[in-house]
Amino acid sequence: MPFGAPEALRLRPRRLMSRDPFNPVFIKACVGLAVVALTLSACGSTAAPSAKAPASPAIAAAVGQATASVAPTVSVVPSAVPSVAPTMAVAPPIKPEATIAAPDVGRLASDGTMLWVLTGAGQVARLDPATNMLSPLATVDPTHLDGGFAVNQRGLWLNDFDANLVYRVDPVSLKVVAKIASAHNPEGLAVDPKNGAVWVANHRGGTVTRIDPATNKIVATIPIGNAGPSGPHQIGLGLGSVWVGVPNASNVYRIDPVTNKVVATIEIPSDASPCSGFAFGEQAVWSPSCGDATTMVRIDPVANKVVATIDLGGNGDDPIVVDGVPWLVVESTSGQPARLVRIDPTTNTIDRVVSVGDSFRGADLVVAKGSVWLIDSANGNILRLPLAAFS
């Protein structure tokens, strides 16, 4: 049976969709006509990158081994190979190792030892993988409505989109230890697991900021995309770089964390929109779309260009890579339950669709402690699935 048919977007609420509508086709047309001065004026132009503070070379190792030392590049015409989602039977559900009641949980993250949750009401709790038990919830941001969430063993970090704040929470006391002003609606957030560097996408500011965890101060501001709605969204750390999707420019920007400079601007096809996270293989960067798009792009990290566009048949979010193979949750656009979907990296096509239950809706796939964890928001649960099922 077909997995889904194009209709309206059905995803977890994200600020990009609820407040910042955009038309990626129009944006792409503007980029394509950028040689015309009038068009540049109408569409907006990308600010030049800058670096304001030196960074330790250790950071590059912390975010992964770089695939190549590249000079700044711009990918103008992506070599995209469309792949239509096949009609296939849905595989039987994966039996959870544990089902953990977690009403109103909107985000899930791991620091390598413990898992952490963030609720829609700005509450956090630790999830112990040894017992599959949640600690009592602690309110850290009572006005929280939206914004990124990331953790390491030094702290929990969350963005308050409306208050223009980044919160740092002590992982032992679960008390707020710092509030850092971050103008223009902070959305995407990533924390380096080794050195603690914090990267924040300022959604309506057209910038990414870097926070030094030693001082809780911003040490670099990097212009990317355009100021205004539908700007910098999700951030990923991998392959020695910081990757940021910017829908209003229809680009993914690659930042060198040693120099804090943009080293590649990767154009995304008009049938995609870079705002649903990143996953990293040895030879690929995977990024699903949002908005009306039901696609995921594959980026070659050596050439810094899109080499394939995969039709997911629904709206994908927050991919992971297991043994070099990408998986993600895909929400149906025709009223069916969400499914787990696997992409064959050899053919760039869907080769497996797995049920997670007849009423499943959710995302935030996390690999930790020999399992795959994900939120089932429709049923108010966190599911722990065996990693072997993803081989």
Secondary structure as GFF3:
##gff-version 3
##sequence-region A 1 391
A	DSSP	alpha_helix	15	19	.	.	.	ID=ss1
A	DSSP	alpha_helix	24	32	.	.	.	ID=ss2
A	DSSP	alpha_helix	37	43	.	.	.	ID=ss3
A	DSSP	alpha_helix	58	62	.	.	.	ID=ss4
A	DSSP	beta_strand	73	75	.	.	.	ID=ss5
A	DSSP	beta_strand	82	83	.	.	.	ID=ss6
A	DSSP	beta_strand	98	101	.	.	.	ID=ss7
A	DSSP	beta_strand	105	110	.	.	.	ID=ss8
A	DSSP	beta_strand	115	119	.	.	.	ID=ss9
A	DSSP	beta_strand	123	128	.	.	.	ID=ss10
A	DSSP	beta_strand	133	134	.	.	.	ID=ss11
A	DSSP	beta_strand	138	139	.	.	.	ID=ss12
A	DSSP	beta_strand	149	152	.	.	.	ID=ss13
A	DSSP	beta_strand	155	160	.	.	.	ID=ss14
A	DSSP	beta_strand	165	169	.	.	.	ID=ss15
A	DSSP	beta_strand	176	181	.	.	.	ID=ss16
A	DSSP	beta_strand	186	191	.	.	.	ID=ss17
A	DSSP	beta_strand	198	202	.	.	.	ID=ss18
A	DSSP	beta_strand	207	212	.	.	.	ID=ss19
A	DSSP	beta_strand	217	223	.	.	.	ID=ss20
A	DSSP	beta_strand	235	238	.	.	.	ID=ss21
A	DSSP	beta_strand	241	246	.	.	.	ID=ss22
A	DSSP	three_ten_helix	247	249	.	.	.	ID=ss23
A	DSSP	beta_strand	251	256	.	.	.	ID=ss24
A	DSSP	beta_strand	261	267	.	.	.	ID=ss25
A	DSSP	beta_strand	279	280	.	.	.	ID=ss26
A	DSSP	beta_strand	285	288	.	.	.	ID=ss27
A	DSSP	beta_strand	295	300	.	.	.	ID=ss28
A	DSSP	beta_strand	305	311	.	.	.	ID=ss29
A	DSSP	beta_strand	315	322	.	.	.	ID=ss30
A	DSSP	beta_strand	325	331	.	.	.	ID=ss31
A	DSSP	beta_strand	339	344	.	.	.	ID=ss32
A	DSSP	beta_strand	349	355	.	.	.	ID=ss33
A	DSSP	beta_strand	366	368	.	.	.	ID=ss34
A	DSSP	beta_strand	371	376	.	.	.	ID=ss35
A	DSSP	beta_strand	381	386	.	.	.	ID=ss36
A	DSSP	three_ten_helix	387	390	.	.	.	ID=ss37
###
